[in-house]
Amino acid sequence: MLGYFESFIIFVLIYFAIWRISLHKRGKKDIVKFSLMYVYIFLVLCVTILPIDFTLDFKWNYHESLDFTYIHLKPFDDLVHGYLGAKKQIILNIIMTIPFGVLYSSLKRKDNIIKTVAATFLLSLTIELIQLIMTVFLLHYRSCDVTDLITNTIGGLLGYILYKLLKKKVKVVI
């Protein structure tokens, strides 16, 4: 099992490898922004993917059909059906990626709304695909949901807008 502590150690080692290879050549502002993004990504992974249990207990070895109840392809289906916590989940998914929109935009020399929204979409898609793989192969039963993809992308867009508003007022950090 790859728990939070082990994951943290791996992420720290990866960070120092990145530092050694290229990050130490950048300015202090870039290092702070990159470090914030790195910590943010780790926290998102803690919420969405970790811990990982590597039992590799394949479902089809038990002559069972694959359970696709954890794959939700209808956008906002939980909300439409009035499931408990659907609104909360939508709000949390939007809030989760607002920092990504801000940090991603601040890391780019030329900020661009299309690139920020695309990067947020790709981040969310990656998370959803990893959750799908974990459900199919590792029996984790994380849900793969198109609503998460949409709401995370909206959060990245709001983060970009927030970045543009903050950029004019706070020039020291951003």
C-alpha positions as a LaTeX table, in Angstrom:
\begin{tabular}{lrrr}
\hline
Residue & $x$ (\AA) & $y$ (\AA) & $z$ (\AA) \\
\hline
Met1 & 0.00 & 0.00 & 0.00 \\
Leu2 & 1.27 & 3.44 & $-0.93$ \\
Gly3 & 0.01 & 5.67 & 1.88 \\
Tyr4 & 0.23 & 9.40 & 2.42 \\
Phe5 & 3.63 & 9.34 & 4.14 \\
Glu6 & 5.26 & 7.18 & 1.47 \\
Ser7 & 3.70 & 9.32 & $-1.25$ \\
Phe8 & 5.02 & 12.46 & 0.43 \\
Ile9 & 8.55 & 11.03 & 0.53 \\
Ile10 & 8.36 & 10.12 & $-3.17$ \\
Phe11 & 7.09 & 13.60 & $-4.05$ \\
Val12 & 9.89 & 15.25 & $-2.05$ \\
Leu13 & 12.47 & 13.12 & $-3.85$ \\
Ile14 & 10.97 & 13.99 & $-7.23$ \\
Tyr15 & 10.95 & 17.68 & $-6.27$ \\
Phe16 & 14.65 & 17.61 & $-5.41$ \\
Ala17 & 15.42 & 15.78 & $-8.66$ \\
Ile18 & 13.58 & 18.53 & $-10.56$ \\
Trp19 & 15.46 & 21.12 & $-8.49$ \\
Arg20 & 18.77 & 19.52 & $-9.34$ \\
Ile21 & 18.03 & 19.25 & $-13.05$ \\
Ser22 & 16.50 & 22.61 & $-13.85$ \\
Leu23 & 14.81 & 24.53 & $-11.08$ \\
His24 & 17.92 & 25.89 & $-9.37$ \\
Lys25 & 18.67 & 27.98 & $-12.48$ \\
Arg26 & 15.43 & 29.98 & $-12.19$ \\
Gly27 & 14.74 & 33.12 & $-10.23$ \\
Lys28 & 13.33 & 33.12 & $-6.71$ \\
Lys29 & 9.86 & 34.15 & $-7.91$ \\
Asp30 & 9.67 & 31.20 & $-10.30$ \\
Ile31 & 10.91 & 28.79 & $-7.64$ \\
Val32 & 8.23 & 29.95 & $-5.20$ \\
Lys33 & 5.49 & 29.64 & $-7.84$ \\
Phe34 & 6.70 & 26.21 & $-8.96$ \\
Ser35 & 6.95 & 25.02 & $-5.35$ \\
Leu36 & 3.42 & 26.22 & $-4.61$ \\
Met37 & 2.14 & 24.42 & $-7.71$ \\
Tyr38 & 4.00 & 21.27 & $-6.71$ \\
Val39 & 2.54 & 21.30 & $-3.18$ \\
Tyr40 & $-0.91$ & 22.04 & $-4.63$ \\
Ile41 & $-0.69$ & 19.05 & $-7.02$ \\
Phe42 & 0.36 & 16.79 & $-4.14$ \\
Leu43 & $-2.62$ & 17.94 & $-2.06$ \\
Val44 & $-5.00$ & 17.35 & $-4.98$ \\
Leu45 & $-3.60$ & 13.84 & $-5.36$ \\
Cys46 & $-4.11$ & 13.26 & $-1.63$ \\
Val47 & $-7.78$ & 14.14 & $-2.02$ \\
Thr48 & $-8.49$ & 12.39 & $-5.31$ \\
Ile49 & $-6.19$ & 9.38 & $-5.63$ \\
Leu50 & $-4.17$ & 8.52 & $-2.53$ \\
Pro51 & $-3.71$ & 6.16 & $-0.79$ \\
Ile52 & $-3.07$ & 3.52 & $-3.44$ \\
Asp53 & $-3.32$ & $-0.17$ & $-2.59$ \\
Phe54 & $-1.29$ & $-2.17$ & $-5.09$ \\
Thr55 & $-3.00$ & $-5.51$ & $-4.59$ \\
Leu56 & $-3.60$ & $-5.88$ & $-8.34$ \\
Asp57 & $-6.67$ & $-7.96$ & $-7.65$ \\
Phe58 & $-8.13$ & $-8.06$ & $-11.15$ \\
Lys59 & $-11.92$ & $-8.33$ & $-11.21$ \\
Trp60 & $-12.07$ & $-10.59$ & $-14.23$ \\
Asn61 & $-10.02$ & $-13.28$ & $-12.45$ \\
Tyr62 & $-13.08$ & $-14.04$ & $-10.36$ \\
His63 & $-15.33$ & $-14.67$ & $-13.39$ \\
Glu64 & $-17.35$ & $-11.62$ & $-12.46$ \\
Ser65 & $-18.49$ & $-9.01$ & $-14.87$ \\
Leu66 & $-16.85$ & $-5.65$ & $-14.50$ \\
Asp67 & $-18.83$ & $-3.28$ & $-12.32$ \\
Phe68 & $-19.33$ & $-0.02$ & $-14.21$ \\
Thr69 & $-21.54$ & 1.63 & $-11.59$ \\
Tyr70 & $-18.60$ & 3.84 & $-10.64$ \\
Ile71 & $-18.41$ & 5.39 & $-14.11$ \\
His72 & $-20.78$ & 8.33 & $-14.56$ \\
Leu73 & $-21.04$ & 9.58 & $-18.13$ \\
Lys74 & $-24.14$ & 11.76 & $-17.84$ \\
Pro75 & $-23.20$ & 15.31 & $-16.84$ \\
Phe76 & $-24.79$ & 16.48 & $-13.59$ \\
Asp77 & $-26.83$ & 13.26 & $-13.27$ \\
Asp78 & $-26.46$ & 13.23 & $-9.46$ \\
Leu79 & $-27.73$ & 16.81 & $-9.29$ \\
Val80 & $-30.66$ & 16.10 & $-11.61$ \\
His81 & $-31.72$ & 13.12 & $-9.51$ \\
Gly82 & $-31.30$ & 15.10 & $-6.29$ \\
Tyr83 & $-28.72$ & 12.79 & $-4.73$ \\
Leu84 & $-27.45$ & 13.79 & $-1.33$ \\
Gly85 & $-24.25$ & 15.80 & $-1.53$ \\
Ala86 & $-24.40$ & 16.47 & $-5.28$ \\
Lys87 & $-24.35$ & 20.27 & $-4.90$ \\
Lys88 & $-21.56$ & 20.07 & $-2.34$ \\
Gln89 & $-19.50$ & 17.85 & $-4.67$ \\
Ile90 & $-19.92$ & 20.29 & $-7.55$ \\
Ile91 & $-18.85$ & 23.25 & $-5.40$ \\
Leu92 & $-15.85$ & 21.38 & $-3.97$ \\
Asn93 & $-14.69$ & 20.32 & $-7.45$ \\
Ile94 & $-14.84$ & 23.91 & $-8.66$ \\
Ile95 & $-13.00$ & 25.18 & $-5.56$ \\
Met96 & $-10.36$ & 22.44 & $-5.86$ \\
Thr97 & $-9.10$ & 23.67 & $-9.23$ \\
Ile98 & $-9.30$ & 27.43 & $-8.75$ \\
Pro99 & $-5.74$ & 27.43 & $-7.31$ \\
Phe100 & $-4.57$ & 25.51 & $-10.38$ \\
Gly101 & $-5.93$ & 28.23 & $-12.67$ \\
Val102 & $-4.16$ & 30.91 & $-10.63$ \\
Leu103 & $-0.85$ & 29.06 & $-10.28$ \\
Tyr104 & $-0.72$ & 27.78 & $-13.85$ \\
Ser105 & $-1.35$ & 31.27 & $-15.21$ \\
Ser106 & 1.30 & 32.76 & $-12.96$ \\
Leu107 & 3.89 & 30.21 & $-14.09$ \\
Lys108 & 3.47 & 31.08 & $-17.76$ \\
Arg109 & 5.34 & 34.01 & $-19.24$ \\
Lys110 & 2.32 & 34.82 & $-21.40$ \\
Asp111 & $-0.88$ & 33.85 & $-19.66$ \\
Asn112 & $-3.57$ & 32.55 & $-21.96$ \\
Ile113 & $-7.14$ & 31.60 & $-21.09$ \\
Ile114 & $-7.25$ & 28.75 & $-23.63$ \\
Lys115 & $-4.02$ & 27.19 & $-22.38$ \\
Thr116 & $-5.11$ & 27.51 & $-18.75$ \\
Val117 & $-8.52$ & 25.94 & $-19.38$ \\
Ala118 & $-6.92$ & 23.19 & $-21.51$ \\
Ala119 & $-4.32$ & 22.45 & $-18.81$ \\
Thr120 & $-7.05$ & 22.30 & $-16.16$ \\
Phe121 & $-9.08$ & 19.96 & $-18.36$ \\
Leu122 & $-6.04$ & 17.71 & $-18.86$ \\
Leu123 & $-5.30$ & 17.68 & $-15.12$ \\
Ser124 & $-8.90$ & 16.70 & $-14.39$ \\
Leu125 & $-8.97$ & 14.11 & $-17.20$ \\
Thr126 & $-5.77$ & 12.55 & $-15.86$ \\
Ile127 & $-7.25$ & 12.29 & $-12.37$ \\
Glu128 & $-10.50$ & 10.77 & $-13.68$ \\
Leu129 & $-8.62$ & 8.24 & $-15.83$ \\
Ile130 & $-6.40$ & 7.24 & $-12.89$ \\
Gln131 & $-9.53$ & 6.79 & $-10.77$ \\
Leu132 & $-11.04$ & 4.64 & $-13.53$ \\
Ile133 & $-7.90$ & 2.50 & $-13.74$ \\
Met134 & $-7.84$ & 2.17 & $-9.96$ \\
Thr135 & $-11.47$ & 1.05 & $-9.97$ \\
Val136 & $-11.01$ & $-1.52$ & $-12.73$ \\
Phe137 & $-7.64$ & $-2.96$ & $-11.70$ \\
Leu138 & $-7.18$ & $-2.25$ & $-8.00$ \\
Leu139 & $-10.78$ & $-2.48$ & $-6.76$ \\
His140 & $-10.67$ & 0.95 & $-5.15$ \\
Tyr141 & $-14.09$ & 2.03 & $-6.30$ \\
Arg142 & $-13.25$ & 5.62 & $-6.94$ \\
Ser143 & $-15.84$ & 7.12 & $-9.20$ \\
Cys144 & $-14.97$ & 8.39 & $-12.64$ \\
Asp145 & $-17.40$ & 11.21 & $-13.35$ \\
Val146 & $-17.82$ & 13.52 & $-16.33$ \\
Thr147 & $-19.36$ & 16.11 & $-13.99$ \\
Asp148 & $-16.04$ & 16.28 & $-12.14$ \\
Leu149 & $-14.29$ & 16.94 & $-15.43$ \\
Ile150 & $-16.67$ & 19.80 & $-16.23$ \\
Thr151 & $-16.65$ & 21.37 & $-12.76$ \\
Asn152 & $-12.88$ & 21.09 & $-12.40$ \\
Thr153 & $-12.45$ & 22.85 & $-15.74$ \\
Ile154 & $-14.83$ & 25.60 & $-14.61$ \\
Gly155 & $-12.68$ & 25.97 & $-11.48$ \\
Gly156 & $-9.56$ & 26.43 & $-13.62$ \\
Leu157 & $-11.36$ & 29.09 & $-15.66$ \\
Leu158 & $-12.39$ & 30.91 & $-12.46$ \\
Gly159 & $-8.79$ & 30.62 & $-11.27$ \\
Tyr160 & $-7.59$ & 32.26 & $-14.47$ \\
Ile161 & $-10.10$ & 35.11 & $-14.00$ \\
Leu162 & $-9.00$ & 35.49 & $-10.38$ \\
Tyr163 & $-5.37$ & 35.57 & $-11.52$ \\
Lys164 & $-6.12$ & 38.36 & $-14.01$ \\
Leu165 & $-7.87$ & 40.36 & $-11.27$ \\
Leu166 & $-5.06$ & 39.77 & $-8.74$ \\
Lys167 & $-2.27$ & 40.42 & $-11.24$ \\
Lys168 & $-3.24$ & 44.09 & $-11.47$ \\
Lys169 & $-3.40$ & 44.54 & $-7.69$ \\
Val170 & $-0.64$ & 42.25 & $-6.35$ \\
Lys171 & 2.51 & 42.40 & $-8.44$ \\
Val172 & 4.93 & 41.12 & $-5.75$ \\
Val173 & 3.83 & 37.46 & $-5.66$ \\
Ile174 & 2.12 & 37.01 & $-8.98$ \\
\hline
\end{tabular}
